[in-house]
């Protein structure tokens, strides 16, 4: 079974621009979560989607948004980019069936904001 | 919100030796899951081991085992017979088993170096 895939793997943007990242979960997984990873802050939870609905949201400004499609693929969007948005963005999927709660991570998208 | 603390930013171990990584967490819930994830330099986060809080028996996966002390809210990872490929950042994570949502709380990580 294919793992979680994320595109693009690397991205360079300038301040003020917007960016869209994509995540395809493991086949059959319905829950997709997004995390921002930086050296200083570690992994910080952005949001989680399940069946096209956002169920949880972390403490990030409204510039960070996401959505999930009917095939469980998810996108996250960051508008008006700031230098501090430079980070590794990780997507994780899980089956969310009964007690099968393990999250499986993708390789991440490395975003650099200049 | 739950918090997860990894008090050892860096650890090192000699190849073939045993090392223990520490993790403590704070929660008022009684039903939850705990995980250890490994992130090698390639950056792909990999699940190492998971523990369900209602299970008293400590989880084991080959050379990896945990010491789960529920009352003390402690969840340490023991790596036996350390190998060069074990060098990575290790993250401890908590997830509630109640309610909806699938939010994980991560510690800040422990960087493990394996010395040949």
HADDOCK unambig.tbl for C-alpha pairs under 7 A between the chains (distance, minus, plus):
assign (segid A and resid 42 and name CA) (segid B and resid 108 and name CA) 5.18 0.50 0.50
assign (segid A and resid 43 and name CA) (segid B and resid 106 and name CA) 6.37 0.50 0.50
assign (segid A and resid 48 and name CA) (segid B and resid 102 and name CA) 6.97 0.50 0.50
assign (segid A and resid 55 and name CA) (segid B and resid 101 and name CA) 5.68 0.50 0.50
assign (segid A and resid 56 and name CA) (segid B and resid 101 and name CA) 6.11 0.50 0.50
assign (segid A and resid 105 and name CA) (segid B and resid 44 and name CA) 6.99 0.50 0.50
assign (segid A and resid 105 and name CA) (segid B and resid 45 and name CA) 5.67 0.50 0.50
assign (segid A and resid 106 and name CA) (segid B and resid 44 and name CA) 6.46 0.50 0.50
assign (segid A and resid 107 and name CA) (segid B and resid 43 and name CA) 6.27 0.50 0.50
assign (segid A and resid 107 and name CA) (segid B and resid 44 and name CA) 4.62 0.50 0.50
